[in-house]
Amino acid sequence: MRKEYARRVRKAMEYQKKAVMTLLPESMEGHLEVIGGEVRKMMLELAVEAFRDCKESDLCKELFGCGGIKDEITGSEKNDKESKVKKVNIS
C-alpha cells in the first residue's frame, strides 16, 4: 500500500513539474533544473544533519541504545578535508 502511494505521489509530482514547465518560456527550463538540483542537495544536507543530531541525542541513546557517531576520520583524511578550505584574511 505504501509503495503504491509513494509511486502515485512521484507520478503526480512529475505531471506537476511538466505543467509548470509548459507555462514558462523554454529558455527558463535549464535554469529551473539547476535550481531544483541545488534545492535537492540542500534538503539532503539538512536531512543528514538532522539524522546526525538525532543519533547523537540522549533520547536516541536511551531508546535505541545508540552509541552516537564516533569520529571515524583518520589523520590523513582530516588533513585532506582541511586542505580544501581556503583561509581568507580580512584586514
Secondary structure, DSSP 8 states (H G I E B T S, - for coil): -HHHHHHHHHHHHHHHHHHHHHHS-GGGHHHHHHHHHHHHHHHHHHHHHHHHHHHHSHHHHHHH----------HHHHHHHHHTS------
